[in-house]
């Protein structure tokens, strides 16, 4: 066992794909690439095969709380367990507003949230994954107690920051989660794209080509578009359009199938919840990845008697016509096609390939329908690719991302040169009315508008963006003791809003304490009205990143960027007043003054204020 132990300086990297219907784990070594593995053996709890395992790329995302005994998860839940005892679709409970109304999935989510604490459910499921992970890894690399571990978690592109943070917290509270282990996050389509890019030559990708990744999973269908800038020595891409998506995954397809089944067999003797479950299992296993047959498709419904009028020519066997299957599939498939077309239009570049990944992405029918949708246009000759390992591409891509960041000399580093901003970001300012800019709000000589970064603008993860703002206060009202600046975001509007509306949400609040700045260092100027005003110039620095996680210290530092727990945004406020640090200010790392703001002086580094999450 000594040879198989991982060196002490090494890190165990763990990727978790917490999915709607199935979840996966991949792990690897930050220094040994031969250690990259996807867990394909899962514990099973069957009376006939107790203690055995099942070989699958993922485990079902399901829980059961027996009256006696430990929580059961995944394949540990016996197939014979009563349907009412098994909790499924728990991931959808984190974003219930995304679930289509009147769907079976919406009913499931409502029933779960009415009775259970969703965060506890997710914690219990992730506890099962973590326990199985360490049991599996321990057998391959030796004891890992006390060693350093890093996690990377995949999340849907359309999730809110709140849902992402709830998942991270549930993971950190999971049993056997190593205390203090860092958790980073990557969107599911980005992880799938990284895995695809890692095998770029296999898929015939070339410099200058653009491709769309469609991650069609159990709950969401997430999309993202990249253009390849270079393949060697660094694989560099540019994000051509903001990630998008919708709630039209295979779980919604399953819901439509169950609704169809209930309408057809609801009045038949012998049609029970167990029969429904058996029929759904057969539908998922034997049909979800196939093409629609030209004639009929048989589904077992053991216990239901013969009735030709409802499609049961033989007892225990339902025969569906191809037209009936089209009725079940078509609304969901059309939603996916619409999302693909919208993503392509948003990118504004010619698309060479569409790559289908995820469980639903393995569907032959989905591939055929997408292919047909684009072959009808002679101007769009797009190749549709379904990788052989599409089901586990997301979790493998997440692992590759993390390892390549830690050891770029051992694994080709995939660099995303720039991204498309997911939202409009800005802060409210007062500005003088200008006809060419503000005609939509004519009648206001002054307006409270937004100044910031606009949706779909290319933004870099490396270079910060600066906005020069100014606080003025009438001197007779007393010197200002703080700067409070609200950062707003809007991910709904196509064009950036000029004024606050129902789509504009407060992202966070920057609050700077000015009480320690000496009075003689705060500039005063006379205004056009003859009154004296305090004038305080300041900068707001923003750094755009994917899914930064919460840190324990959310203090705003002058001279240092601080992570805020908000997707795509890290903000720091710099005050121009004050040329020296006093004992009341805590020195931090030095800051390079920004030359583009002529005349703006940045003081010696000191702690200035705090960020409050909205």
Secondary structure, DSSP 8 states (H G I E B T S, - for coil): -TTTS--TT--EEEEEE--SSEEEEEEEESS-GGG-EE--EEE---SSSTT-EEE-SSEE-EEE--SSSS-EEGGGS-TTS-GGGEEE-GGGGGGGGGS-TTSHHHHHHHHHHHHS-HHHHHHHHHHHHHHHHHHHHHHHH---TT--EEEEEEE-TT--HHHHHHHHHHHHHSTT--TT--EEEEEHHHHHHHHHHHTTTTTT--TT-EEEEEEE-SS-EEEEEEEEEE-SSSEEEEEEEEEEEES-SHHHHHHHHHHHHHHHHTTSTT--HHHHHHHHHHHHHHTTTS---SSEEEEE-TT---BGGGTBSBTTEEEEEHHHHHHHHHHHHHHHHHHHHHHHHHH-S---EEEEESTGGG-HHHHHHHHHHHHTSTT---EEEE-TTGGGHHHHHHHHHHHHHH-TTTS--EEEEEEE-SSEEEEEEEEE--HHHHGGGTT-SEEEEEEEE-TT-EE-SSS-EEEEEEEEEEGGG----EEEEEEEEESS-SS--SS--TT-EEEEEEEEE-TTS-GGGSEEEE-TTS-EEEEEEEEEEEE--S-----S--EEETTB----SBTTBEEEEEES--SS--TTS---S-----TTSTT----S--EEEEEEE-
